[in-house]
Amino acid sequence: MNKHTKHQIITDKGGNPAFAVIPYTEYLALVDHDSNDYDEDVFIPHEVVRA
């Protein structure tokens, strides 16, 4: 994306910033979409999660 995109700030009822709408490519760069912070082969029994 070469052109400038204006970001949108969404505020709550009190006027405080609550959300920012940004281009998807910028979001992917921010969250480092290629890294896996979890192991798909690890399972936690429901009883443990519930506890």
N, C-alpha and C positions, 0 to 999 in steps of 0.2 A: 504494500500500500504506500504509494508515493505522495498522495495528496494529504493535506492537513485535514484531520477529522476533529471536529469539536466534540469534546466529551460532555456527557450530560450528567449533572448531579441532581439526584432526587432527594428531597428533604422530607423530614417527618413533619407532623402537625405543628411542632414548635419551631420549625425553620432550621433545624439542625441537619447537617448532611447525613444521609442514611445509606445511600447507594450511589455508585458511579457506573454509568454505562460507557463502556469502552469498546473499541473494535476487537473482534474475536482474536485476531492475530496478536494484539497486544496482551490480551488475557492469557493466551497460551505461553507467551514469553514470560509473563509474570509467575505463572504457576509451574513452569518447567515441566511441561506435559510429557516429556520422555522419561522422567524418573519414576520409578515404582517404589513408593514408600511402604508397600505392603507385599506380602508373599501370598500368592493365590493358592498355594498348596497347604497353607496352614489353616486348620479348622478349630474353632473353639466351641466346645459343647454348649448347647443352649442353657443347661443348668449353670454353667460357669458364668455365662453372659448375664443371665437373670440375677445371679447372686450379686 
